[in-house]
């Protein structure tokens, strides 16, 4: 390869250095006098916003209060009661992900709980999130290191490499992560491997793993340039994984290979103590074929009734990327309604940052209106919200109830994972209009999927890039 060089005078010596590729601005991107904010423009802006009494009152309020606290529609809140015409019984106690982004995992395990509680007549029950979290981090590290090998020739700061480096390891995930983890590693009760500080405050642990993985990426790229083969690069991967495993053991504890466990039934009886492996526990107590759950999305701007697939959206190097059938909200709503009325909870992903009152546990269309306070229209439709990074499915939860009037859902009962101090002792309410605007993804048992939609899962998928905003789960709450 021919390398262009330039000359640099250092002291008395003329040193040749490689020429750097330069960024080429598009027309109008570079600085220009025509683009300046001029004094005349500034005066025009000042004249356009006179300090009227209304504006002064708003300014005084904002000086001492948050914007969100001033734009809550109390009349709408007061009109929304806490009653539902159908609620799934015995879903289990409210969980708390605390300072971690494991909502997808909590929602996935909460989805499976009611059937376990009912089948085995338990008083209460919770699956261990920390157990799945341990293997999630290990598998995600392995996936990232395999991608590092694949991308070893990718130019530094290319969009592909930057996306990869920004998402080396995080708490984010999706339903397909839950399914892959349980199928491979089984499950254990929460009492066998409970959350510790690092599990529920995962930022420091993630930073340590990310730093070690970035070092491994550097080693892989440098060693590759020296002519090393794939086997040598995978030796580097193995060394990095050993360090990641050590971090996980120190932070989360070593996952049990076998354990003894018993439980209390709802009539107060204690079952005999038995010995399990995580997989034998899974087969006895869950016993579900998780492939029965089908993934659907509502992604405006993408082809309707197409099967979409997101590159890299997997937690295991050998597991398929996430795919979902893109459907209309009316189709999504009908399947969710049918599921909940049949006592089947529904995992879903939504934009939890939009139009909500977290203290009261309400997500309602119009509950927040910044236009009333600022006199500015901030509205965007669902397609624009995704395409222009104004919102995304940042939180996963479970539908466990519905309020139906004249055959149509008015509002939904939601099991959240923010603890009992949030919302109505941990439970939240989503209005029907909010559902349409801000719910993006649902997981439906195939029993409730119409044949015409089920047939769409056989299509050849449209593959979307790793930076597609729909799956930016690193931002999960």
C-alpha positions as a Markdown table, in Angstrom:
| # | Residue | x | y | z |
|---|---|---|---|---|
| 1 | Unk | 0.0 | 0.0 | 0.0 |
| 2 | Unk | 1.4 | 3.4 | -1.0 |
| 3 | Unk | 1.6 | 5.9 | 2.0 |
| 4 | Unk | 1.7 | 9.6 | 1.3 |
| 5 | Unk | 4.0 | 11.5 | 3.6 |
| 6 | Unk | 4.5 | 15.1 | 4.6 |
| 7 | Unk | 7.7 | 16.6 | 6.1 |
| 8 | Unk | 8.0 | 18.0 | 9.6 |
| 9 | Unk | 11.0 | 20.0 | 10.7 |
| 10 | Unk | 12.0 | 18.9 | 14.2 |
| 11 | Unk | 15.1 | 20.8 | 15.4 |
| 12 | Unk | 17.5 | 20.5 | 12.5 |
| 13 | Unk | 16.1 | 17.3 | 11.2 |
| 14 | Unk | 13.5 | 16.8 | 8.5 |
| 15 | Unk | 11.2 | 14.0 | 9.6 |
| 16 | Unk | 8.7 | 12.2 | 7.4 |
| 17 | Unk | 5.2 | 11.5 | 8.9 |
| 18 | Unk | 2.2 | 9.8 | 7.4 |
| 19 | Unk | -0.4 | 12.2 | 6.0 |
| 20 | Unk | -3.7 | 12.1 | 8.0 |
| 21 | Unk | -7.0 | 11.8 | 6.3 |
| 22 | Unk | -8.9 | 15.1 | 6.5 |
| 23 | Unk | -12.5 | 15.7 | 7.2 |
| 24 | Unk | -14.3 | 17.3 | 4.3 |
| 25 | Unk | -17.2 | 19.5 | 5.3 |
| 26 | Unk | -20.4 | 19.6 | 3.2 |
| 27 | Unk | -21.3 | 23.0 | 1.7 |
| 28 | Unk | -22.5 | 25.4 | 4.5 |
| 29 | Unk | -21.0 | 23.3 | 7.3 |
| 30 | Unk | -17.8 | 25.3 | 7.7 |
| 31 | Unk | -17.8 | 28.7 | 9.5 |
| 32 | Unk | -19.2 | 31.6 | 7.6 |
| 33 | Unk | -20.2 | 35.2 | 8.3 |
| 34 | Unk | -23.6 | 34.6 | 6.7 |
| 35 | Unk | -24.4 | 32.1 | 9.4 |
| 36 | Unk | -23.6 | 34.3 | 12.3 |
| 37 | Unk | -26.1 | 35.3 | 15.0 |
| 38 | Unk | -26.0 | 39.1 | 14.4 |
| 39 | Unk | -26.8 | 41.9 | 16.8 |
| 40 | Unk | -29.9 | 42.7 | 14.6 |
| 41 | Unk | -31.1 | 39.1 | 14.9 |
| 42 | Unk | -30.6 | 39.2 | 18.7 |
| 43 | Unk | -32.6 | 42.4 | 19.0 |
| 44 | Unk | -35.4 | 40.8 | 16.9 |
| 45 | Unk | -35.4 | 37.8 | 19.3 |
| 46 | Unk | -35.5 | 40.1 | 22.4 |
| 47 | Unk | -38.4 | 42.1 | 21.0 |
| 48 | Unk | -40.3 | 38.9 | 20.1 |
| 49 | Unk | -40.3 | 37.8 | 23.8 |
| 50 | Unk | -41.4 | 40.7 | 26.0 |
| 51 | Unk | -41.6 | 40.0 | 29.7 |
| 52 | Unk | -45.4 | 40.0 | 30.0 |
| 53 | Unk | -47.1 | 39.3 | 33.4 |
| 54 | Unk | -47.9 | 35.7 | 32.2 |
| 55 | Unk | -44.2 | 35.2 | 31.2 |
| 56 | Unk | -43.0 | 36.7 | 34.5 |
| 57 | Unk | -45.2 | 34.3 | 36.5 |
| 58 | Unk | -43.9 | 31.3 | 34.5 |
| 59 | Unk | -40.3 | 32.5 | 35.0 |
| 60 | Unk | -40.8 | 32.9 | 38.8 |
| 61 | Unk | -42.3 | 29.4 | 39.0 |
| 62 | Unk | -39.4 | 27.8 | 37.0 |
| 63 | Unk | -36.9 | 29.5 | 39.2 |
| 64 | Unk | -37.9 | 27.2 | 42.1 |
| 65 | Unk | -39.5 | 24.1 | 40.4 |
| 66 | Unk | -38.7 | 21.5 | 37.8 |
| 67 | Unk | -40.4 | 21.8 | 34.4 |
| 68 | Unk | -42.2 | 18.5 | 34.8 |
| 69 | Unk | -43.7 | 19.4 | 38.2 |
| 70 | Unk | -45.4 | 22.4 | 36.6 |
| 71 | Unk | -46.8 | 20.8 | 33.5 |
| 72 | Unk | -48.7 | 17.8 | 35.1 |
| 73 | Unk | -52.4 | 17.9 | 34.2 |
| 74 | Unk | -54.0 | 17.3 | 37.6 |
| 75 | Unk | -57.5 | 17.3 | 36.2 |
| 76 | Unk | -56.6 | 14.4 | 34.0 |
| 77 | Unk | -54.9 | 12.5 | 36.9 |
| 78 | Unk | -58.0 | 13.0 | 39.1 |
| 79 | Unk | -60.2 | 11.6 | 36.4 |
| 80 | Unk | -58.2 | 8.4 | 36.2 |
| 81 | Unk | -59.2 | 5.8 | 38.9 |
| 82 | Unk | -57.2 | 2.7 | 39.9 |
| 83 | Unk | -59.9 | 0.1 | 38.9 |
| 84 | Unk | -59.6 | -2.5 | 36.2 |
| 85 | Unk | -62.3 | -4.8 | 34.8 |
| 86 | Unk | -59.8 | -7.7 | 34.5 |
| 87 | Unk | -56.6 | -8.3 | 36.5 |
| 88 | Unk | -54.3 | -11.3 | 36.4 |
| 89 | Unk | -54.3 | -12.9 | 39.8 |
| 90 | Unk | -51.2 | -13.6 | 41.9 |
| 91 | Unk | -48.5 | -12.0 | 39.7 |
| 92 | Unk | -46.1 | -11.9 | 42.6 |
| 93 | Unk | -44.6 | -9.1 | 44.7 |
| 94 | Unk | -43.2 | -6.0 | 43.1 |
| 95 | Unk | -39.5 | -6.2 | 42.2 |
| 96 | Unk | -36.9 | -3.4 | 42.3 |
| 97 | Unk | -34.1 | -3.1 | 39.7 |
| 98 | Unk | -32.8 | -0.1 | 41.6 |
| 99 | Unk | -29.8 | 1.7 | 40.0 |
| 100 | Unk | -29.5 | -0.7 | 37.1 |
| 101 | Unk | -30.8 | -0.9 | 33.5 |
| 102 | Unk | -32.1 | -4.5 | 33.8 |
| 103 | Unk | -35.8 | -3.7 | 33.2 |
| 104 | Unk | -35.9 | -6.1 | 30.2 |
| 105 | Unk | -34.7 | -8.9 | 32.5 |
| 106 | Unk | -37.0 | -8.1 | 35.4 |
| 107 | Unk | -39.9 | -7.8 | 32.9 |
| 108 | Unk | -38.9 | -11.2 | 31.3 |
| 109 | Unk | -38.8 | -13.0 | 34.6 |
| 110 | Unk | -42.0 | -11.3 | 35.8 |
| 111 | Unk | -43.7 | -12.5 | 32.7 |
| 112 | Unk | -43.0 | -16.1 | 33.7 |
| 113 | Unk | -43.9 | -15.9 | 37.4 |
| 114 | Unk | -47.7 | -16.0 | 37.5 |
| 115 | Unk | -47.8 | -19.5 | 35.9 |
| 116 | Unk | -45.2 | -20.8 | 38.4 |
| 117 | Unk | -47.1 | -19.3 | 41.4 |
| 118 | Unk | -50.4 | -20.7 | 40.2 |
| 119 | Unk | -49.2 | -24.1 | 39.1 |
| 120 | Unk | -47.3 | -24.8 | 42.4 |
| 121 | Unk | -49.7 | -23.0 | 44.7 |
| 122 | Unk | -47.0 | -20.7 | 46.0 |
| 123 | Unk | -47.5 | -17.9 | 48.5 |
| 124 | Unk | -45.1 | -15.7 | 46.6 |
| 125 | Unk | -42.1 | -16.3 | 44.3 |
| 126 | Unk | -39.4 | -14.4 | 42.5 |
| 127 | Unk | -36.7 | -15.7 | 40.1 |
| 128 | Unk | -33.1 | -14.5 | 40.6 |
| 129 | Unk | -32.2 | -11.6 | 38.4 |
| 130 | Unk | -28.6 | -11.7 | 39.6 |
| 131 | Unk | -28.1 | -15.2 | 38.4 |
| 132 | Unk | -29.2 | -14.4 | 34.8 |
| 133 | Unk | -27.3 | -11.1 | 35.0 |
| 134 | Unk | -24.0 | -12.9 | 35.7 |
| 135 | Unk | -24.2 | -15.0 | 32.5 |
| 136 | Unk | -25.7 | -12.1 | 30.6 |
| 137 | Unk | -22.5 | -10.0 | 31.3 |
| 138 | Unk | -20.2 | -12.9 | 30.5 |
| 139 | Unk | -22.0 | -13.8 | 27.3 |
| 140 | Unk | -22.2 | -10.1 | 26.2 |
| 141 | Unk | -18.4 | -9.8 | 26.8 |
| 142 | Unk | -17.8 | -12.8 | 24.6 |
| 143 | Unk | -20.0 | -11.5 | 21.9 |
| 144 | Unk | -18.2 | -8.1 | 22.0 |
| 145 | Unk | -14.8 | -9.7 | 21.8 |
| 146 | Unk | -15.9 | -11.8 | 18.8 |
| 147 | Unk | -17.1 | -8.7 | 17.1 |
| 148 | Unk | -13.7 | -7.1 | 17.9 |
| 149 | Unk | -12.1 | -9.9 | 16.0 |
| 150 | Unk | -14.5 | -9.4 | 13.1 |
| 151 | Unk | -14.0 | -5.7 | 13.1 |
| 152 | Unk | -10.2 | -5.7 | 13.6 |
| 153 | Unk | -9.6 | -4.0 | 10.2 |
| 154 | Unk | -12.4 | -1.5 | 10.6 |
| 155 | Unk | -11.0 | 2.1 | 10.5 |
| 156 | Unk | -10.9 | 3.9 | 13.9 |
| 157 | Unk | -13.9 | 6.2 | 14.4 |
| 158 | Unk | -15.9 | 4.7 | 11.6 |
| 159 | Unk | -19.6 | 4.7 | 12.4 |
| 160 | Unk | -19.5 | 0.9 | 12.8 |
| 161 | Unk | -16.6 | 0.9 | 15.1 |
| 162 | Unk | -17.8 | 3.8 | 17.2 |
| 163 | Unk | -21.2 | 2.1 | 17.7 |
| 164 | Unk | -19.4 | -1.1 | 18.7 |
| 165 | Unk | -17.2 | 0.7 | 21.2 |
| 166 | Unk | -20.1 | 2.6 | 22.7 |
| 167 | Unk | -22.0 | -0.6 | 23.4 |
| 168 | Unk | -19.3 | -3.0 | 24.5 |
| 169 | Unk | -21.1 | -3.9 | 27.7 |
| 170 | Unk | -24.2 | -2.4 | 29.2 |
| 171 | Unk | -27.3 | -3.3 | 31.3 |
| 172 | Unk | -29.6 | -3.0 | 28.2 |
| 173 | Unk | -31.3 | -5.9 | 26.6 |
| 174 | Unk | -34.4 | -7.4 | 25.1 |
| 175 | Unk | -36.7 | -10.4 | 25.4 |
| 176 | Unk | -34.5 | -12.4 | 23.1 |
| 177 | Unk | -31.8 | -12.0 | 25.7 |
| 178 | Unk | -34.0 | -13.5 | 28.4 |
| 179 | Unk | -35.0 | -16.5 | 26.3 |
| 180 | Unk | -31.4 | -17.2 | 25.3 |
| 181 | Unk | -30.2 | -17.0 | 29.0 |
| 182 | Unk | -32.9 | -19.3 | 30.4 |
| 183 | Unk | -32.6 | -21.8 | 27.6 |
| 184 | Unk | -28.8 | -22.1 | 28.1 |
| 185 | Unk | -28.3 | -21.5 | 31.9 |
| 186 | Unk | -31.7 | -22.3 | 33.4 |
| 187 | Unk | -32.9 | -20.3 | 36.4 |
| 188 | Unk | -32.8 | -20.2 | 40.2 |
| 189 | Unk | -35.0 | -18.7 | 42.9 |
| 190 | Unk | -34.1 | -15.2 | 44.1 |
| 191 | Unk | -33.3 | -16.5 | 47.5 |
| 192 | Unk | -30.5 | -18.8 | 46.1 |
| 193 | Unk | -28.7 | -15.9 | 44.4 |
| 194 | Unk | -30.2 | -12.6 | 45.6 |
| 195 | Unk | -29.2 | -9.1 | 44.3 |
| 196 | Unk | -26.2 | -7.6 | 46.0 |
| 197 | Unk | -25.0 | -4.0 | 45.8 |
| 198 | Unk | -23.2 | -4.5 | 42.4 |
| 199 | Unk | -26.2 | -6.3 | 40.9 |
| 200 | Unk | -28.6 | -3.4 | 41.7 |
| 201 | Unk | -26.0 | -0.6 | 41.3 |
| 202 | Unk | -24.2 | -1.9 | 38.2 |
| 203 | Unk | -22.4 | 1.2 | 36.9 |
| 204 | Unk | -19.0 | 0.6 | 38.5 |
| 205 | Unk | -19.0 | -3.0 | 37.6 |
| 206 | Unk | -19.9 | -2.2 | 34.0 |
| 207 | Unk | -17.1 | 0.5 | 33.8 |
| 208 | Unk | -14.5 | -2.0 | 35.0 |
| 209 | Unk | -15.6 | -4.6 | 32.4 |
| 210 | Unk | -15.8 | -2.0 | 29.6 |
| 211 | Unk | -12.2 | -0.8 | 30.4 |
| 212 | Unk | -10.9 | -4.4 | 30.3 |
| 213 | Unk | -12.8 | -5.1 | 27.0 |
| 214 | Unk | -11.5 | -1.9 | 25.4 |
| 215 | Unk | -8.0 | -3.0 | 26.3 |
| 216 | Unk | -8.7 | -6.3 | 24.7 |
| 217 | Unk | -10.0 | -4.6 | 21.6 |
| 218 | Unk | -6.7 | -2.7 | 21.3 |
| 219 | Unk | -4.7 | -5.9 | 21.8 |
| 220 | Unk | -6.7 | -7.7 | 19.2 |
| 221 | Unk | -6.2 | -4.9 | 16.6 |
| 222 | Unk | -2.5 | -4.4 | 17.3 |
| 223 | Unk | -1.8 | -8.2 | 17.2 |
| 224 | Unk | -3.8 | -8.6 | 14.0 |
| 225 | Unk | -1.7 | -5.9 | 12.3 |
| 226 | Unk | 1.4 | -7.9 | 13.3 |
| 227 | Unk | 0.0 | -10.8 | 11.3 |
| 228 | Unk | -1.5 | -12.9 | 14.0 |
| 229 | Unk | -4.2 | -15.5 | 13.0 |
| 230 | Unk | -7.7 | -16.0 | 14.4 |
| 231 | Unk | -6.5 | -18.6 | 16.9 |
| 232 | Unk | -4.0 | -16.1 | 18.4 |
| 233 | Unk | -6.7 | -13.4 | 18.6 |
| 234 | Unk | -9.0 | -15.8 | 20.4 |
| 235 | Unk | -6.3 | -16.5 | 22.9 |
| 236 | Unk | -6.4 | -12.8 | 23.7 |
| 237 | Unk | -10.2 | -13.1 | 23.9 |
| 238 | Unk | -9.9 | -16.0 | 26.4 |
| 239 | Unk | -7.5 | -14.0 | 28.6 |
| 240 | Unk | -9.9 | -11.0 | 28.7 |
| 241 | Unk | -12.9 | -13.3 | 29.5 |
| 242 | Unk | -11.0 | -14.7 | 32.4 |
| 243 | Unk | -10.6 | -11.2 | 33.8 |
| 244 | Unk | -14.3 | -10.4 | 33.1 |
| 245 | Unk | -15.3 | -13.6 | 34.9 |
| 246 | Unk | -13.1 | -12.6 | 37.9 |
| 247 | Unk | -14.8 | -9.2 | 38.0 |
| 248 | Unk | -18.2 | -10.9 | 37.9 |
| 249 | Unk | -17.4 | -13.4 | 40.7 |
| 250 | Unk | -16.1 | -10.6 | 42.9 |
| 251 | Unk | -19.1 | -8.3 | 42.3 |
| 252 | Unk | -22.0 | -10.7 | 42.0 |
| 253 | Unk | -20.7 | -14.0 | 43.5 |
| 254 | Unk | -20.2 | -17.3 | 41.9 |
| 255 | Unk | -23.4 | -18.7 | 40.4 |
| 256 | Unk | -24.6 | -22.0 | 42.0 |
| 257 | Unk | -24.1 | -25.2 | 40.1 |
| 258 | Unk | -26.4 | -27.1 | 42.4 |
| 259 | Unk | -28.6 | -25.9 | 45.3 |
| 260 | Unk | -31.1 | -27.0 | 47.8 |
| 261 | Unk | -34.5 | -25.2 | 48.0 |
| 262 | Unk | -38.0 | -25.4 | 49.3 |
| 263 | Unk | -40.9 | -23.1 | 49.4 |
| 264 | Unk | -44.1 | -22.2 | 51.3 |
| 265 | Unk | -47.5 | -22.8 | 49.7 |
| 266 | Unk | -50.3 | -20.4 | 49.9 |
| 267 | Unk | -52.0 | -22.5 | 52.6 |
| 268 | Unk | -48.8 | -22.3 | 54.8 |
| 269 | Unk | -47.3 | -25.7 | 54.1 |
| 270 | Unk | -43.5 | -26.0 | 53.6 |
| 271 | Unk | -42.4 | -28.4 | 50.8 |
| 272 | Unk | -39.6 | -31.0 | 51.3 |
| 273 | Unk | -36.0 | -29.7 | 50.7 |
| 274 | Unk | -34.8 | -30.8 | 47.3 |
| 275 | Unk | -31.6 | -30.5 | 45.3 |
| 276 | Unk | -31.6 | -28.9 | 41.9 |
| 277 | Unk | -29.3 | -27.7 | 39.1 |
| 278 | Unk | -30.4 | -24.4 | 37.4 |
| 279 | Unk | -31.5 | -26.4 | 34.4 |
| 280 | Unk | -33.4 | -29.0 | 36.4 |
| 281 | Unk | -35.1 | -26.2 | 38.3 |
| 282 | Unk | -36.1 | -24.5 | 35.0 |
| 283 | Unk | -37.5 | -27.7 | 33.6 |
| 284 | Unk | -39.5 | -28.5 | 36.7 |
| 285 | Unk | -40.9 | -25.1 | 37.6 |
| 286 | Unk | -41.0 | -23.2 | 34.3 |
| 287 | Unk | -41.3 | -26.1 | 31.9 |
| 288 | Unk | -42.1 | -23.7 | 29.1 |
| 289 | Unk | -41.0 | -23.7 | 25.6 |
| 290 | Unk | -39.9 | -20.0 | 25.4 |
| 291 | Unk | -40.0 | -20.1 | 21.6 |
| 292 | Unk | -43.8 | -19.9 | 21.9 |
| 293 | Unk | -43.4 | -16.2 | 22.4 |
| 294 | Unk | -43.4 | -14.1 | 19.2 |
| 295 | Unk | -41.9 | -10.6 | 19.0 |
| 296 | Unk | -43.9 | -7.8 | 17.4 |
| 297 | Unk | -43.0 | -4.2 | 16.9 |
| 298 | Unk | -44.7 | -1.0 | 15.8 |
| 299 | Unk | -42.0 | 0.9 | 13.9 |
| 300 | Unk | -43.6 | 3.7 | 11.8 |
| 301 | Unk | -41.4 | 4.5 | 8.8 |
| 302 | Unk | -40.5 | 0.9 | 8.2 |
| 303 | Unk | -42.4 | -1.4 | 5.9 |
| 304 | Unk | -45.6 | -2.6 | 7.5 |
| 305 | Unk | -46.0 | -6.4 | 8.0 |
| 306 | Unk | -42.4 | -6.9 | 7.2 |
| 307 | Unk | -40.1 | -9.0 | 9.4 |
| 308 | Unk | -37.3 | -6.7 | 10.8 |
| 309 | Unk | -34.0 | -7.8 | 12.1 |
| 310 | Unk | -31.5 | -5.7 | 14.0 |
| 311 | Unk | -27.8 | -6.4 | 13.5 |
| 312 | Unk | -25.8 | -7.2 | 16.7 |
| 313 | Unk | -28.9 | -7.1 | 18.8 |
| 314 | Unk | -28.1 | -10.4 | 20.6 |
| 315 | Unk | -26.4 | -11.2 | 23.9 |
| 316 | Unk | -24.6 | -14.4 | 22.7 |
| 317 | Unk | -22.2 | -14.8 | 19.9 |
| 318 | Unk | -24.0 | -17.9 | 18.6 |
| 319 | Unk | -27.6 | -16.7 | 19.2 |
| 320 | Unk | -29.7 | -15.1 | 16.5 |
| 321 | Unk | -30.2 | -11.3 | 16.4 |
| 322 | Unk | -33.5 | -9.8 | 17.5 |
| 323 | Unk | -36.2 | -9.9 | 14.9 |
| 324 | Unk | -39.8 | -8.7 | 15.0 |
| 325 | Unk | -42.8 | -8.4 | 12.7 |
| 326 | Unk | -43.8 | -4.8 | 12.2 |
| 327 | Unk | -47.5 | -4.5 | 12.7 |
| 328 | Unk | -50.2 | -1.8 | 13.2 |
| 329 | Unk | -51.1 | -0.6 | 16.7 |
| 330 | Unk | -54.7 | -1.9 | 16.2 |
| 331 | Unk | -53.2 | -5.4 | 15.7 |
| 332 | Unk | -50.9 | -5.1 | 18.6 |
| 333 | Unk | -53.6 | -3.8 | 20.9 |
| 334 | Unk | -56.0 | -6.7 | 19.9 |
| 335 | Unk | -53.4 | -9.3 | 20.8 |
| 336 | Unk | -52.4 | -7.8 | 24.1 |
| 337 | Unk | -56.1 | -7.5 | 25.1 |
| 338 | Unk | -56.8 | -11.1 | 24.1 |
| 339 | Unk | -53.7 | -12.2 | 26.1 |
| 340 | Unk | -54.4 | -10.3 | 29.3 |
| 341 | Unk | -58.1 | -11.4 | 29.3 |
| 342 | Unk | -56.8 | -15.0 | 29.1 |
| 343 | Unk | -54.6 | -14.3 | 32.2 |
| 344 | Unk | -51.4 | -14.3 | 30.1 |
| 345 | Unk | -49.2 | -11.3 | 31.0 |
| 346 | Unk | -47.4 | -9.5 | 28.2 |
| 347 | Unk | -43.9 | -8.2 | 28.1 |
| 348 | Unk | -43.6 | -4.8 | 26.3 |
| 349 | Unk | -41.1 | -2.0 | 25.6 |
| 350 | Unk | -42.2 | 1.6 | 25.7 |
| 351 | Unk | -40.8 | 5.2 | 25.9 |
| 352 | Unk | -41.1 | 5.6 | 29.6 |
| 353 | Unk | -39.7 | 9.2 | 29.4 |
| 354 | Unk | -42.9 | 10.4 | 27.7 |
| 355 | Unk | -45.9 | 12.0 | 29.3 |
| 356 | Unk | -45.9 | 10.4 | 32.8 |
| 357 | Unk | -46.1 | 11.0 | 36.5 |
| 358 | Unk | -43.8 | 8.5 | 38.1 |
| 359 | Unk | -44.8 | 9.3 | 41.7 |
| 360 | Unk | -48.4 | 8.5 | 41.0 |
| 361 | Unk | -47.7 | 5.7 | 38.5 |
| 362 | Unk | -49.6 | 7.3 | 35.6 |
| 363 | Unk | -48.7 | 7.3 | 31.9 |
| 364 | Unk | -51.5 | 9.2 | 30.1 |
| 365 | Unk | -51.7 | 11.1 | 26.9 |
| 366 | Unk | -51.8 | 14.8 | 27.7 |
| 367 | Unk | -50.7 | 14.4 | 31.4 |
| 368 | Unk | -47.7 | 16.6 | 30.6 |
| 369 | Unk | -48.1 | 19.6 | 28.2 |
| 370 | Unk | -45.1 | 21.9 | 28.0 |
| 371 | Unk | -47.0 | 23.9 | 25.4 |
| 372 | Unk | -49.3 | 25.2 | 28.2 |
| 373 | Unk | -46.3 | 26.6 | 30.1 |
| 374 | Unk | -44.0 | 27.7 | 27.3 |
| 375 | Unk | -46.5 | 28.4 | 24.5 |
| 376 | Unk | -44.4 | 26.3 | 22.1 |
| 377 | Unk | -45.5 | 23.3 | 20.1 |
| 378 | Unk | -43.1 | 20.4 | 20.8 |
| 379 | Unk | -45.2 | 17.6 | 19.2 |
| 380 | Unk | -43.8 | 14.9 | 16.9 |
| 381 | Unk | -45.5 | 11.8 | 15.5 |
| 382 | Unk | -44.2 | 8.4 | 16.4 |
| 383 | Unk | -42.2 | 7.9 | 13.2 |
| 384 | Unk | -40.5 | 11.3 | 13.7 |
| 385 | Unk | -39.8 | 10.6 | 17.4 |
| 386 | Unk | -37.8 | 7.5 | 16.4 |
| 387 | Unk | -36.1 | 8.8 | 13.3 |
| 388 | Unk | -34.9 | 12.0 | 14.9 |
| 389 | Unk | -33.9 | 10.6 | 18.3 |
| 390 | Unk | -36.6 | 12.3 | 20.3 |
| 391 | Unk | -37.7 | 9.1 | 22.0 |
| 392 | Unk | -37.3 | 5.3 | 21.9 |
| 393 | Unk | -38.4 | 2.2 | 23.7 |
| 394 | Unk | -36.2 | 2.8 | 26.8 |
| 395 | Unk | -38.1 | 0.6 | 29.4 |
| 396 | Unk | -39.6 | -2.8 | 29.5 |
| 397 | Unk | -42.5 | -3.8 | 31.8 |
| 398 | Unk | -45.4 | -6.3 | 31.9 |
| 399 | Unk | -49.2 | -5.8 | 31.2 |
| 400 | Unk | -51.1 | -7.6 | 34.0 |
| 401 | Unk | -54.6 | -6.0 | 33.8 |
| 402 | Unk | -57.0 | -4.0 | 31.6 |
| 403 | Unk | -60.0 | -1.8 | 32.0 |
| 404 | Unk | -62.5 | -2.5 | 29.2 |
| 405 | Unk | -65.5 | -0.3 | 28.1 |
| 406 | Unk | -67.7 | -1.3 | 25.2 |
| 407 | Unk | -65.2 | -4.0 | 24.2 |
| 408 | Unk | -62.2 | -1.6 | 24.0 |
| 409 | Unk | -59.4 | -1.1 | 26.4 |
| 410 | Unk | -59.5 | 2.3 | 28.3 |
| 411 | Unk | -56.4 | 1.7 | 30.3 |
| 412 | Unk | -53.9 | -1.0 | 31.3 |
| 413 | Unk | -52.5 | -2.2 | 34.6 |
| 414 | Unk | -48.7 | -2.5 | 34.5 |
| 415 | Unk | -46.2 | -4.4 | 36.7 |
| 416 | Unk | -43.1 | -2.2 | 36.9 |
| 417 | Unk | -39.7 | -2.9 | 38.4 |
| 418 | Unk | -39.0 | 0.3 | 40.2 |
| 419 | Unk | -39.9 | -0.9 | 43.7 |
| 420 | Unk | -43.0 | -0.3 | 45.9 |
| 421 | Unk | -42.3 | 3.4 | 46.4 |
| 422 | Unk | -42.9 | 4.2 | 42.8 |
| 423 | Unk | -46.4 | 4.5 | 41.4 |
| 424 | Unk | -49.3 | 2.8 | 43.3 |
| 425 | Unk | -47.1 | 0.6 | 45.5 |
| 426 | Unk | -45.1 | -0.4 | 42.4 |
| 427 | Unk | -48.1 | -0.7 | 40.0 |
| 428 | Unk | -48.6 | 1.7 | 37.1 |
| 429 | Unk | -51.4 | 2.7 | 34.8 |
| 430 | Unk | -51.2 | 3.3 | 31.0 |
| 431 | Unk | -53.9 | 5.0 | 29.2 |
| 432 | Unk | -55.2 | 3.7 | 25.8 |
| 433 | Unk | -54.0 | 6.8 | 23.8 |
| 434 | Unk | -50.6 | 6.6 | 25.5 |
| 435 | Unk | -50.4 | 3.0 | 24.6 |
| 436 | Unk | -50.8 | 3.9 | 20.9 |
| 437 | Unk | -48.2 | 6.7 | 21.0 |
| 438 | Unk | -45.5 | 5.3 | 23.1 |
| 439 | Unk | -45.6 | 1.4 | 23.1 |
| 440 | Unk | -43.2 | 0.0 | 20.5 |
| 441 | Unk | -42.8 | -3.7 | 21.2 |
| 442 | Unk | -44.7 | -6.6 | 22.7 |
| 443 | Unk | -44.0 | -10.3 | 23.2 |
| 444 | Unk | -47.1 | -12.4 | 22.5 |
| 445 | Unk | -47.8 | -16.1 | 23.2 |
| 446 | Unk | -48.5 | -17.7 | 19.8 |
| 447 | Unk | -51.8 | -18.9 | 21.1 |
| 448 | Unk | -53.1 | -15.3 | 20.8 |
| 449 | Unk | -51.5 | -14.5 | 17.4 |
| 450 | Unk | -53.8 | -14.6 | 14.3 |
| 451 | Unk | -52.6 | -17.0 | 11.6 |
| 452 | Unk | -52.1 | -14.2 | 9.1 |
| 453 | Unk | -49.6 | -12.5 | 11.5 |
| 454 | Unk | -48.0 | -15.7 | 12.5 |
| 455 | Unk | -47.3 | -16.5 | 8.8 |
| 456 | Unk | -45.3 | -13.2 | 8.6 |
| 457 | Unk | -42.6 | -14.6 | 10.9 |
| 458 | Unk | -41.5 | -16.9 | 8.0 |
| 459 | Unk | -40.5 | -13.9 | 5.8 |
| 460 | Unk | -36.9 | -13.1 | 4.9 |
| 461 | Unk | -36.0 | -10.3 | 7.3 |
| 462 | Unk | -35.0 | -6.8 | 6.4 |
| 463 | Unk | -31.7 | -6.2 | 8.3 |
| 464 | Unk | -31.4 | -2.9 | 10.1 |
| 465 | Unk | -28.0 | -1.4 | 11.2 |
| 466 | Unk | -26.5 | -1.7 | 14.7 |
| 467 | Unk | -27.1 | 2.0 | 15.2 |
| 468 | Unk | -30.8 | 1.9 | 14.5 |
| 469 | Unk | -32.5 | 3.9 | 17.3 |
| 470 | Unk | -35.2 | 1.3 | 18.0 |
| 471 | Unk | -32.7 | -1.0 | 19.8 |
| 472 | Unk | -30.6 | 1.5 | 21.7 |
| 473 | Unk | -31.2 | -0.3 | 24.9 |
| 474 | Unk | -28.1 | 1.1 | 26.5 |
| 475 | Unk | -30.4 | 4.0 | 27.5 |
| 476 | Unk | -32.9 | 1.8 | 29.4 |
| 477 | Unk | -34.1 | 3.0 | 32.8 |
